[in-house]
Amino acid sequence: MQAIDIKLLRDFQRLWLQGLAIAIVLACGVAILLTAMGMFTALDDTRQAYYERNRFAEVFVEANRVPRTLLPSVLDIPGVQSVEPRVQGIAILDLPDRTETALGRFISFPASQEPTLNIPILRSGVTPEAADEVMVTTAFAEANGFEIGDRFHANLNGQRQELMITGTAMSPEFIYTIGPGALMPDNEGFGIIWMPEAAMEAAFDMQGAFNQLGLSLSADAVEADVLDRLDSLFDPYGGLGAYGRDRQVSDSFLTAEIDQLNSMAFIVPPVFFAISAFLVGMVMSRIVTLDRAEIGLLKALGYSDVEICLHYLLLALMIALVGILIGSGLGTLLARAMAWQYARFFDFPYLIFRVPAWVYAMSAFAAMLTTMLGALRAALIAARLAPAIAMQPPAPPHFRQTVLDRLMGRMQLRQTTIMVLRSILRWPIRSALTSLGIAAATAAVISSSFMSDALARVIDLAFNQSYRQDAMVLFTEERPLSALADLRALPGVLQAEPQQFHSATLRYGPREKDVSLEARPVGAELSRVIGDDGRAIDPPAGGILLSERLAEQLGAMVGDVIEVEFMTGQREIHSMVISGLAEQYLGLGAYVEIGFLDQKLRRSPQMSVANIVIDERELDALHGSLQQTPILSGLIMMNENRRAFEETINQNVVVINAVYAIIAVLITVGVAYNSARIQMSERARELASLRILGFTRREVSGVLIGEAMLLAVIAQPIGWLLGAWISAALSNSFTSDLYTIPLVLAPSSFARASLIVLATSLVSVLLVRRRIDRMDLVAVMKTRE
């Protein structure tokens, strides 16, 4: 081992604490990259394997009632490989030990063979065969404490029927199980129920017919052509429009989550890598300054410029390797733990966890590259030093008195205060980089707080301002408005308002979008559209109101005329003027006035949903009455929706905020500690001189602490701006047709972030300040400048 190699090991040993602080920051970037990519890969691989093994359909189409004689025509469509006709329907459930109304989506199950597509995985028991036997989703059974052999009642198309559970299953079609009108999964109040095909046909009057069809396509199929052909075939039978897998509810939510994980991997880690590069550059520059004599001696002994340059690059590389090892281990553990958490949330039967080798290689390469770039300037300076010059002390910096120096003199500031200000002003680049590193820590906390503030905004807009009803009553078919009187007569109903939902396709020029069109009465109080100013907006008669995101996707503006094709009723096409736009975070909304729509469709006033306000004291009696009402297909309790939504959000936000707070603390420690250590080594003679001149330890410590804390305070506005920029980038990446996360930056988030970072900076500097108490004044004064 050569002398320069021994020096490398000794330098690394001497700087292990500073190197560890840098390595931890670098490890955060590696860990976040591995966690995001690991979760993304695990969920994507598991989804693909699950879909393939259980033959998840690629195209779906629903209709009112389609004879099975149409199936050969479907199979004749070019590209169609196989089909799975089914009967499905929504029914109210009467569950043991539960007073609240529950809902079930009933699906037919072939008695003689397993389904061709969308094959459920049997988790316990057996598949149903008799007319009163059913198989339910595992999550529904677990949430309600059901076991094999338990019984419950269901209102099937107006007929109350007792059913027995023979098995539990999971399906690729219901990875994310969400009920009609719900915002979050409610496994206790909504479940998927498979029933023998013959029993389903009898219960829903579908003998020799079906109302849903799943299809698989060949590799050379053109999905758009298949959808067009299916629409033509199913139009006479009340077809609601064929759609691809990407619009299937479960897959849409899962895809949105996977896309967000992928986006996070490219937004957050670069910040940590940049901070690490800055820290390495700062430390390496100081090492080269202190090693001038050793550099000159090594060159005098015959070591080349390249060897000297590589020596310092290798020192930085050793720090990077420590960070890569810590980050790889931590990232793998976090990725596995989070992937399992996602797998349980999304009802996967298994998890295929693997972090591809290229992800480890990419994270390691990014870490080493940024570290090398940070150390490159210092290494090149060391390589360019001539032996004769390197053996001499560096020339003292030449400073000129500026206006600021004269101003400080006139202000009669304390000498220690002047030393702090001069140090910052005379080393502006180093001071700026130190503040920038601390600013990144502040930004990390702000970007995490933004998520909780944004979700609070979504909850407030959705549940406190827009959806103010206690429950939504769903009818089996549209009912006349006169039925509201019967609904108001039910026990506990204090207020009731009508609403309509229609599947529709909106077209503007070459663009089109499939949406759920909502019709509401003027002055509705329970289900409203809220504008940017916080006021309710009534859809004006003669026009249509669109959400801003929907209008943007159509490329339309207020005043434009769009084409609306209804997939319900007579499948009519009408032209409507866009009369206004509204901000909306959940879904792509399109709204019309209910009377105007009935007039357009040339029919008497109708409703498909009723929004009600309930007296909680009579809630049990209301549920009992609704379970006996044949015209109802379900009851959605909005309070339960809100509770489930808030619980899920709060759990995730607590974890996210804790992780980002820890990350911010680590960044601050890495920056503040290294900066203070460098200041301590550079100004040891100055500080010792102050002690000899009679300054107290507190006054001398004030120079070190004052400079560090002043830079930390200066960093806060920069951190606020950087945090707002990262939050905006995250907000843009969390946008899909299902939901969008608004950019909400509350003042409390900025204050919280600054308090965390400033407190951590103070603790980090106090750790270095202890060295002043142990300073050997004589030894320090003997060191040459």
C-alpha positions in Angstrom: 0.0 0.0 0.0 1.4 3.3 -1.0 1.7 6.4 1.2 -1.1 8.1 -0.6 -3.4 5.2 0.0 -2.6 5.2 3.8 -3.3 8.9 3.8 -6.7 8.2 2.2 -7.7 5.8 4.9 -6.5 8.0 7.7 -8.4 11.0 6.2 -11.5 9.0 6.0 -11.1 7.8 9.6 -10.4 11.4 10.8 -13.5 12.8 9.0 -15.8 9.9 9.8 -18.4 12.0 11.6 -18.6 14.7 8.9 -18.6 12.0 6.3 -21.4 10.2 8.1 -23.5 13.3 8.2 -23.1 13.7 4.4 -23.6 10.0 3.8 -26.9 10.1 5.7 -28.2 12.9 3.5 -27.1 11.0 0.4 -28.8 7.9 1.8 -32.1 9.7 2.1 -32.0 10.4 -1.7 -31.1 6.8 -2.4 -33.7 5.4 0.0 -36.5 7.6 -1.4 -35.6 6.6 -5.0 -35.5 2.9 -4.1 -38.7 3.1 -2.0 -40.7 4.8 -4.8 -39.3 2.6 -7.6 -39.6 -0.5 -5.4 -43.2 0.2 -4.6 -43.9 1.1 -8.2 -42.3 -2.1 -9.5 -43.9 -4.3 -6.9 -47.4 -3.0 -7.5 -47.0 -3.0 -11.3 -45.5 -6.5 -11.4 -48.2 -7.9 -9.0 -50.9 -6.3 -11.0 -49.7 -7.7 -14.3 -49.3 -11.2 -12.9 -52.7 -11.0 -11.2 -54.4 -9.8 -14.3 -52.7 -12.5 -16.5 -53.2 -15.4 -14.2 -56.9 -14.7 -13.5 -57.6 -13.5 -17.1 -58.8 -10.0 -16.3 -61.0 -8.7 -19.1 -59.6 -6.0 -21.4 -62.9 -4.5 -22.5 -66.3 -4.2 -20.8 -69.7 -3.3 -22.0 -73.0 -2.9 -20.0 -76.6 -2.8 -21.2 -80.1 -3.1 -19.9 -80.9 -6.6 -21.2 -79.0 -8.4 -24.0 -80.1 -11.8 -25.4 -77.3 -14.5 -25.4 -78.0 -15.0 -29.1 -76.0 -11.8 -29.7 -72.7 -13.5 -28.4 -71.8 -15.1 -31.8 -71.9 -11.6 -33.4 -69.6 -10.3 -30.6 -67.2 -13.1 -31.3 -67.2 -12.3 -35.0 -65.7 -8.8 -34.2 -62.1 -8.8 -35.5 -59.7 -8.9 -32.5 -62.2 -10.4 -30.0 -60.7 -13.6 -28.5 -63.1 -14.6 -25.7 -66.2 -13.3 -23.9 -67.7 -13.7 -20.5 -71.5 -12.7 -20.2 -72.8 -12.0 -16.7 -75.8 -10.8 -14.9 -75.1 -8.2 -12.3 -77.1 -5.9 -10.0 -77.0 -3.8 -6.8 -79.1 -4.8 -3.8 -79.7 -3.7 -0.3 -78.4 -6.1 2.4 -79.7 -6.8 5.8 -76.7 -8.0 7.8 -76.7 -9.6 11.2 -75.7 -7.3 14.1 -75.7 -4.3 11.8 -78.5 -1.8 11.9 -77.1 0.4 9.0 -78.1 -0.5 5.5 -75.3 -2.2 3.5 -75.0 -2.7 -0.3 -73.9 -5.6 -2.3 -72.9 -5.9 -6.0 -74.3 -9.3 -7.1 -72.5 -11.1 -10.0 -73.5 -14.3 -11.6 -71.1 -17.3 -11.3 -71.2 -20.2 -13.7 -72.4 -23.4 -11.9 -70.7 -26.0 -14.1 -67.3 -24.4 -14.7 -65.1 -21.5 -13.6 -65.6 -18.2 -15.4 -63.7 -17.7 -18.7 -62.6 -14.2 -17.6 -62.3 -12.3 -14.3 -61.6 -15.5 -12.4 -62.0 -15.1 -8.6 -59.4 -16.7 -6.4 -61.1 -18.9 -3.8 -59.6 -18.0 -0.4 -61.9 -20.3 1.8 -64.8 -22.6 1.5 -66.3 -23.6 -1.9 -68.0 -21.9 -4.8 -71.9 -21.5 -4.6 -74.1 -24.0 -6.4 -77.6 -23.8 -4.8 -80.0 -20.8 -5.3 -79.5 -19.6 -1.8 -75.7 -19.9 -1.7 -73.2 -17.1 -2.3 -69.5 -16.4 -2.3 -68.4 -13.0 -1.0 -65.1 -11.0 -1.2 -62.6 -11.7 1.6 -62.4 -8.1 2.7 -66.3 -7.9 3.1 -66.3 -11.2 5.1 -63.5 -10.1 7.4 -64.9 -6.6 8.0 -68.3 -8.1 9.1 -66.9 -11.1 10.9 -68.5 -13.6 8.6 -67.6 -17.3 8.5 -68.5 -20.1 6.2 -72.1 -21.0 6.8 -73.2 -17.6 8.1 -76.5 -16.2 6.6 -77.8 -12.7 5.8 -80.7 -11.3 3.8 -80.8 -9.3 0.5 -83.4 -7.3 -1.3 -83.0 -8.8 -4.8 -85.1 -6.9 -7.3 -87.8 -6.3 -4.7 -87.7 -9.8 -3.2 -86.3 -10.4 0.2 -84.1 -13.6 0.2 -82.0 -15.3 2.7 -78.5 -16.3 1.6 -75.8 -18.5 3.0 -72.0 -17.9 2.6 -70.2 -20.9 1.1 -66.9 -19.3 0.3 -64.7 -16.1 0.2 -62.7 -15.0 -2.8 -60.6 -12.2 -4.3 -60.8 -10.9 -7.8 -58.6 -8.9 -10.2 -61.7 -6.9 -11.0 -62.1 -5.6 -7.5 -58.6 -4.8 -6.3 -60.0 -1.4 -5.2 -63.6 -2.1 -4.2 -65.7 1.1 -4.1 -69.4 1.3 -3.9 -71.7 3.5 -6.1 -71.3 7.1 -5.2 -68.6 6.3 -2.6 -65.3 8.1 -2.4 -63.3 5.4 -0.5 -63.7 1.6 0.0 -66.0 0.6 2.8 -65.6 -3.2 3.2 -68.1 -3.3 6.0 -70.9 -1.5 4.1 -70.2 -2.7 0.6 -69.2 -6.1 -0.8 -69.0 -8.1 -4.0 -71.2 -11.2 -3.9 -71.1 -14.1 -6.4 -74.3 -16.0 -6.9 -75.1 -19.0 -9.1 -76.0 -18.0 -12.7 -79.4 -19.6 -12.7 -80.4 -17.9 -9.4 -79.2 -14.5 -10.7 -81.1 -14.8 -13.9 -84.3 -15.7 -11.9 -83.8 -12.9 -9.4 -83.2 -10.1 -12.0 -85.5 -11.5 -14.7 -82.6 -12.2 -17.1 -83.4 -15.8 -18.3 -81.4 -16.3 -21.5 -79.9 -12.8 -21.3 -77.1 -10.8 -19.6 -76.4 -7.1 -18.8 -72.7 -7.1 -18.6 -70.0 -8.5 -20.9 -66.3 -8.9 -20.5 -64.0 -9.5 -23.4 -60.3 -10.4 -24.0 -58.6 -9.2 -27.2 -56.0 -10.8 -29.4 -52.5 -9.2 -29.7 -53.3 -7.6 -33.0 -56.7 -6.2 -32.0 -57.4 -2.4 -32.3 -59.3 -1.6 -29.2 -60.9 1.5 -30.6 -62.4 -0.4 -33.5 -63.7 -3.1 -31.1 -65.4 -0.5 -28.9 -67.1 1.1 -31.9 -68.4 -2.3 -33.1 -69.6 -3.2 -29.6 -71.5 0.1 -29.3 -73.2 -0.5 -32.6 -74.3 -4.0 -31.5 -75.5 -3.1 -28.0 -77.3 0.2 -28.8 -80.6 -1.5 -29.4 -80.4 -3.2 -26.0 -79.7 0.0 -23.9 -76.0 -0.2 -24.1 -74.2 2.2 -21.8 -71.0 2.4 -24.0 -68.1 0.0 -24.2 -64.9 0.9 -22.4 -61.4 -0.4 -22.0 -59.7 -1.7 -18.9 -58.2 1.8 -18.3 -61.7 3.1 -17.5 -62.6 0.2 -15.2 -63.0 1.7 -11.7 -60.6 -0.6 -9.8 -57.8 -0.4 -12.4 -58.2 3.4 -12.8 -57.6 4.0 -9.1 -54.7 1.5 -9.0 -53.1 3.0 -12.1 -53.4 6.5 -10.7 -51.5 5.4 -7.6 -48.8 3.7 -9.5 -48.3 6.7 -11.7 -47.9 8.9 -8.6 -45.2 6.6 -7.2 -43.4 6.8 -10.5 -43.6 10.6 -10.5 -42.4 10.9 -6.9 -39.2 9.0 -7.8 -38.2 11.7 -10.2 -39.2 14.8 -8.2 -37.8 14.3 -4.6 -34.5 12.4 -4.8 -32.7 14.9 -7.0 -33.0 17.5 -4.2 -31.1 15.2 -1.8 -28.4 14.4 -4.3 -27.9 18.1 -5.0 -27.5 18.8 -1.2 -25.0 16.0 -0.9 -23.0 17.4 -3.8 -22.9 20.7 -2.0 -21.8 19.2 1.3 -19.1 17.2 -0.3 -17.8 20.2 -2.2 -17.8 22.3 1.0 -15.9 19.7 3.0 -13.4 18.7 0.3 -12.5 22.4 -0.3 -11.6 22.8 3.3 -9.6 19.5 3.3 -7.6 20.7 0.4 -6.8 24.0 2.1 -5.6 22.2 5.2 -3.7 19.6 3.2 -1.6 22.1 1.2 1.7 21.0 2.8 0.9 17.3 2.3 0.0 17.9 -1.3 3.3 19.6 -1.9 5.2 16.8 -0.3 3.4 14.1 -2.2 4.1 15.9 -5.5 7.8 16.4 -4.5 7.9 12.6 -3.9 6.8 12.0 -7.5 3.0 11.6 -7.3 1.4 13.0 -10.5 -1.5 15.5 -10.8 -3.8 12.6 -11.8 -3.0 10.6 -8.7 -3.5 13.6 -6.4 -6.9 14.3 -8.1 -8.0 10.7 -7.8 -6.9 10.7 -4.2 -9.5 13.3 -3.2 -12.1 11.9 -5.6 -11.7 8.5 -3.9 -12.2 10.1 -0.5 -15.5 11.6 -1.7 -16.3 8.2 -3.3 -15.9 6.4 0.1 -18.4 8.8 1.6 -20.8 8.1 -1.3 -20.4 4.3 -0.8 -21.4 4.6 2.8 -24.5 6.6 1.8 -25.3 4.1 -0.9 -25.0 1.2 1.5 -27.2 2.9 4.1 -29.7 4.1 1.6 -29.9 0.8 -0.3 -30.6 -1.2 2.9 -33.1 1.4 4.3 -34.8 1.8 0.8 -35.2 -1.9 0.4 -36.8 -2.3 3.8 -39.1 0.7 3.3 -40.1 -0.4 -0.2 -41.0 -3.9 1.0 -43.0 -2.6 4.0 -44.8 0.1 2.0 -45.5 -2.4 -0.8 -47.1 -4.8 1.6 -49.1 -1.9 3.0 -50.3 -1.0 -0.5 -51.1 -4.7 -1.3 -53.3 -4.9 1.8 -55.0 -1.6 1.0 -55.7 -2.7 -2.6 -56.8 -6.2 -1.8 -54.0 -8.1 -3.6 -54.0 -11.9 -2.8 -50.2 -11.9 -3.0 -47.3 -9.6 -3.6 -44.5 -10.0 -6.1 -41.7 -7.9 -4.6 -38.5 -7.2 -6.4 -36.4 -4.2 -6.9 -34.7 -4.5 -10.3 -30.9 -4.5 -10.4 -31.1 -1.5 -12.7 -32.8 0.5 -10.0 -30.0 -0.2 -7.5 -27.5 0.6 -10.3 -29.3 3.9 -11.2 -29.5 5.1 -7.6 -25.8 4.2 -6.9 -24.7 5.9 -10.1 -26.7 9.0 -9.3 -25.2 9.1 -5.8 -21.7 8.6 -7.0 -22.1 11.1 -9.9 -23.4 13.9 -7.7 -20.7 13.2 -5.1 -17.9 13.2 -7.7 -19.3 16.4 -9.2 -19.3 18.0 -5.7 -15.7 17.0 -5.1 -14.4 17.7 -8.6 -13.6 21.4 -8.1 -11.6 20.8 -4.9 -9.8 17.8 -6.5 -8.8 19.8 -9.5 -7.4 22.7 -7.3 -5.3 20.1 -5.4 -4.0 18.6 -8.7 -3.0 22.0 -10.0 -1.0 23.1 -7.0 2.7 23.4 -7.7 4.9 21.7 -5.1 6.8 24.9 -4.2 3.5 26.9 -3.8 1.7 24.1 -2.0 4.5 23.9 0.7 3.8 27.5 1.6 0.8 28.7 3.5 -1.9 30.2 1.3 -1.8 33.9 0.7 -4.2 35.6 3.1 -7.3 36.9 1.4 -7.3 40.6 0.5 -10.4 42.5 1.7 -11.4 46.0 0.9 -13.4 48.1 3.2 -16.9 48.5 1.7 -19.9 50.6 2.5 -21.3 47.8 4.7 -18.1 47.9 6.8 -18.4 51.6 7.3 -22.1 51.2 8.1 -21.3 48.6 10.7 -18.8 50.9 12.3 -21.2 53.8 12.5 -23.9 51.5 14.0 -21.4 50.7 16.9 -22.1 47.0 16.8 -20.4 44.6 19.1 -17.1 43.2 17.8 -18.5 39.6 17.8 -21.5 40.8 15.7 -19.2 42.5 13.2 -17.1 39.2 12.9 -20.3 37.3 12.1 -21.5 39.7 9.5 -18.0 40.1 7.9 -17.6 36.3 7.6 -20.9 36.0 5.7 -20.3 39.0 3.4 -16.6 38.1 2.6 -17.4 34.5 1.7 -20.7 35.0 -0.2 -20.6 31.8 -2.3 -20.0 29.6 0.7 -22.7 31.4 2.7 -25.2 31.2 -0.1 -24.6 27.4 -0.6 -24.9 26.8 3.2 -28.3 28.7 3.2 -29.4 26.8 0.1 -28.7 23.5 1.8 -30.8 24.5 4.9 -33.4 25.9 2.6 -33.8 22.5 1.1 -34.6 21.0 4.5 -37.3 23.7 5.0 -38.7 22.8 1.6 -38.9 19.1 2.5 -41.2 19.8 5.5 -43.3 22.3 3.5 -43.8 19.8 0.6 -45.1 17.2 3.1 -47.4 19.6 4.9 -48.8 20.8 1.6 -50.4 17.3 1.2 -52.2 17.4 4.5 -53.5 20.9 3.9 -54.6 20.0 0.3 -56.5 17.0 1.5 -58.1 19.0 4.2 -59.3 21.4 1.5 -60.6 18.5 -0.5 -62.5 17.1 2.5 -64.0 20.5 3.3 -65.1 21.2 -0.3 -66.5 17.7 -0.8 -68.3 17.1 2.5 -68.9 20.5 4.1 -69.7 22.5 1.0 -70.6 20.3 -1.9 -72.1 17.1 -0.5 -74.0 18.2 2.6 -76.6 15.4 2.6 -76.5 12.7 5.3 -77.3 10.0 2.7 -78.1 9.3 -0.9 -81.0 7.0 -1.7 -80.5 5.0 -5.0 -83.6 3.8 -6.9 -83.7 0.7 -9.0 -85.0 2.8 -11.9 -85.8 6.5 -12.4 -88.9 7.6 -10.4 -91.2 10.5 -10.8 -90.6 13.5 -8.5 -93.9 12.7 -6.7 -92.0 9.8 -5.0 -90.2 12.5 -2.9 -93.4 12.8 -0.8 -93.2 9.1 0.0 -89.5 9.4 0.9 -90.2 12.4 3.2 -92.8 10.3 5.0 -90.2 7.7 6.1 -89.1 7.9 9.7 -86.2 10.3 10.4 -86.2 12.0 6.9 -86.1 15.8 7.5 -85.3 17.0 4.0 -85.2 15.4 0.5 -84.0 16.7 -2.8 -84.0 15.0 -6.2 -81.0 14.4 -8.5 -80.3 12.6 -11.7 -77.2 10.8 -13.0 -76.7 9.9 -16.7 -73.8 8.2 -18.4 -72.9 10.5 -21.3 -70.3 11.3 -23.9 -69.3 14.9 -24.3 -67.8 15.9 -27.7 -66.2 19.1 -28.8 -64.5 19.0 -32.2 -62.3 16.0 -32.4 -62.2 15.5 -28.6 -64.6 13.5 -26.5 -64.9 12.4 -22.9 -67.2 9.9 -21.2 -68.6 11.3 -17.9 -71.4 11.0 -15.4 -73.8 13.9 -16.1 -75.6 15.2 -13.0 -78.9 17.1 -13.0 -79.9 19.1 -10.0 -82.7 21.6 -9.2 -82.1 25.3 -9.0 -81.3 26.3 -5.4 -80.4 22.8 -4.3 -79.0 22.9 -0.7 -77.8 19.3 -0.2 -75.7 18.6 -3.3 -74.1 21.7 -4.8 -71.4 22.9 -7.1 -69.0 25.3 -5.5 -67.2 28.0 -7.4 -63.7 29.5 -6.8 -65.2 32.2 -4.6 -66.7 29.6 -2.3 -70.3 30.2 -3.4 -72.7 27.7 -4.7 -73.3 27.7 -8.5 -76.6 26.7 -10.0 -76.4 25.1 -13.5 -78.3 27.7 -15.5 -81.3 26.6 -17.6 -80.4 26.1 -21.2 -76.7 25.4 -20.6 -74.2 23.0 -19.1 -71.7 23.6 -16.3 -68.3 21.8 -16.5 -65.4 21.3 -14.2 -62.3 23.2 -15.2 -60.3 20.0 -15.8 -63.1 18.6 -18.0 -63.3 21.7 -20.1 -59.5 21.7 -20.4 -59.5 18.1 -21.7 -62.2 19.0 -24.2 -60.4 22.1 -25.2 -63.6 24.1 -24.7 -64.4 27.4 -23.0 -67.4 29.2 -21.7 -69.8 30.0 -24.6 -68.7 27.0 -26.8 -71.4 24.6 -27.9 -70.7 20.9 -27.1 -72.4 17.7 -28.2 -73.9 15.5 -25.4 -74.7 11.9 -26.3 -76.8 10.2 -23.5 -76.1 6.5 -22.9 -79.3 6.1 -21.0 -82.9 6.3 -22.1 -83.4 6.8 -25.8 -79.7 7.4 -26.4 -80.4 10.9 -27.7 -77.8 13.5 -28.8 -78.2 17.1 -27.8 -76.2 20.3 -28.2 -75.6 22.4 -25.1 -73.8 25.7 -24.5 -71.1 25.8 -21.8 -72.5 28.3 -19.4 -69.8 28.2 -16.7 -66.8 26.5 -15.2 -66.3 25.3 -11.7 -63.3 24.1 -9.7 -63.6 20.4 -8.7 -61.1 18.0 -7.2 -63.0 14.7 -7.3 -63.9 13.4 -10.8 -64.8 15.2 -14.0 -68.1 17.0 -13.3 -70.8 18.0 -15.8 -74.0 19.6 -14.5 -77.3 20.7 -15.9 -80.6 22.0 -14.3 -82.9 19.1 -13.8 -86.0 20.7 -15.3 -84.1 21.8 -18.4 -82.8 18.2 -18.9 -86.3 16.7 -18.5 -87.5 19.2 -21.1 -84.7 18.3 -23.4 -85.6 14.6 -23.1 -89.3 15.3 -23.5 -90.5 13.6 -20.4 -92.1 14.4 -17.0 -89.9 15.3 -14.1 -87.8 12.3 -12.9 -85.1 11.4 -10.4 -82.7 8.6 -10.1 -81.3 9.6 -6.7 -82.7 11.4 -3.7 -80.4 13.3 -1.3 -81.8 13.3 2.3 -81.1 14.8 5.7 -81.7 12.4 8.6 -82.6 12.7 12.2 -80.0 10.5 13.8 -82.4 9.6 16.7 -84.5 7.7 14.1 -81.7 6.3 12.0 -82.3 2.7 13.0 -86.0 3.0 12.1 -85.1 4.5 8.8 -82.7 1.7 7.9 -85.4 -0.8 8.9 -87.9 0.8 6.5 -85.4 1.1 3.7 -84.5 -2.6 3.9 -88.1 -3.4 3.2 -88.6 -1.0 0.3 -88.5 -2.8 -3.0 -87.9 0.2 -5.3 -84.5 1.0 -3.7 -81.2 -0.4 -4.9 -79.1 1.2 -2.2 -78.4 3.8 0.5 -75.1 5.6 0.6 -74.3 7.1 4.0 -72.2 10.2 3.3 -71.0 10.4 7.0 -69.6 6.9 6.6 -67.9 8.0 3.4 -66.4 10.9 5.2 -65.2 8.9 8.1 -63.5 6.3 5.9 -62.0 9.0 3.7 -60.6 10.9 6.7 -59.3 7.8 8.5 -57.4 6.7 5.4 -56.0 10.1 4.7 -55.0 10.8 8.3 -53.1 7.5 8.5 -51.2 8.3 5.3 -50.6 11.9 6.2 -49.2 11.1 9.6 -46.7 8.7 8.1 -45.7 11.1 5.3 -45.3 14.0 7.6 -43.2 12.0 10.0 -40.9 10.7 7.2 -40.4 14.2 5.8 -39.8 15.7 9.2 -37.1 13.1 9.9 -35.6 13.8 6.4 -35.6 17.5 7.1 -33.8 17.0 10.4 -31.2 14.8 8.7 -30.6 17.4 6.0 -30.3 20.2 8.5 -27.9 18.2 10.7 -25.7 17.4 7.7 -25.6 21.0 6.5 -25.4 22.9 9.8 -23.0 20.4 11.5 -20.5 20.4 8.6 -20.7 24.1 8.1 -20.1 24.7 11.8 -17.2 22.2 11.9 -15.6 24.0 8.9 -16.1 27.4 10.6 -14.6 26.1 13.8 -11.4 24.8 12.0 -11.0 27.9 9.9 -11.5 30.4 12.7 -9.8 28.5 15.6 -7.1 31.2 15.9 -9.6 34.0 15.9 -11.7 32.4 18.5 -8.7 31.5 20.6 -7.5 35.1 20.3 -10.8 36.4 21.6 -10.6 34.1 24.6 -7.1 35.4 25.3 -8.2 39.0 25.0 -10.8 38.4 27.7 -14.0 37.5 25.9 -16.1 35.0 27.7 -17.0 31.5 26.4 -20.6 32.7 25.7 -19.3 35.7 23.7 -16.9 33.5 21.7 -19.6 30.9 21.1 -21.8 33.7 19.9 -19.6 34.1 16.8 -20.0 30.5 15.8 -23.6 30.2 16.7 -24.6 33.6 15.4 -23.2 33.0 11.9 -24.8 29.5 11.7 -28.2 30.7 12.9 -28.1 33.9 10.8 -27.5 31.7 7.7 -30.4 29.5 8.8 -32.7 32.4 9.1 -31.7 33.8 5.7 -32.4 30.3 4.3 -36.0 30.4 5.3 -37.5 32.5 2.6 -35.5 30.5 0.0 -36.9 27.3 1.6 -40.4 28.7 1.4 -40.0 29.4 -2.3 -38.4 26.0 -3.0 -41.0 24.2 -0.9 -43.8 25.9 -2.9 -42.1 24.9 -6.1 -41.8 21.2 -5.0 -45.4 21.3 -3.8 -46.6 22.6 -7.1 -44.7 19.9 -8.9 -46.2 17.2 -6.7 -49.7 18.7 -7.2 -49.3 18.5 -10.9 -48.1 14.9 -10.8 -51.1 13.9 -8.6 -53.7 14.7 -11.2 -55.9 12.2 -13.0 -59.5 11.9 -14.2 -60.4 10.5 -10.8 -59.1 13.3 -8.6 -56.6 16.1 -8.4 -54.7 17.4 -5.4 -55.0 21.2 -5.2 -52.0 23.4 -4.3 -52.8 24.6 -0.8 -50.0 26.4 1.0 -51.1 27.4 4.5 -49.0 29.9 6.5 -48.9 27.4 9.4 -47.0 25.0 7.2 -44.3 27.5 6.5 -44.0 28.4 10.2 -43.9 24.7 11.2 -41.1 24.0 8.7 -39.0 26.9 9.8 -39.3 26.0 13.5 -38.2 22.5 12.9 -35.2 23.5 10.8 -34.1 26.4 13.0 -34.3 24.2 16.1 -32.3 21.4 14.4 -29.7 24.0 13.2 -29.3 25.3 16.8 -28.8 21.8 18.2 -26.3 20.9 15.5 -24.2 24.1 16.2 -24.4 23.5 19.9 -22.7 20.1 19.4 -19.8 21.8 17.6 -19.8 24.7 20.2 -18.7 22.2 22.9 -15.3 22.2 21.2 -14.7 25.8 22.2 -14.8 24.8 25.8 -12.2 22.1 25.2 -10.0 24.4 23.1 -6.3 24.4 24.0 -5.5 28.0 23.5 -1.7 27.6 23.5 -1.8 24.8 20.9 -4.2 26.7 18.7 -2.1 29.9 18.7 1.0 27.9 17.7 -0.6 26.8 14.4 0.4 28.8 11.5 -2.0 30.9 9.4 
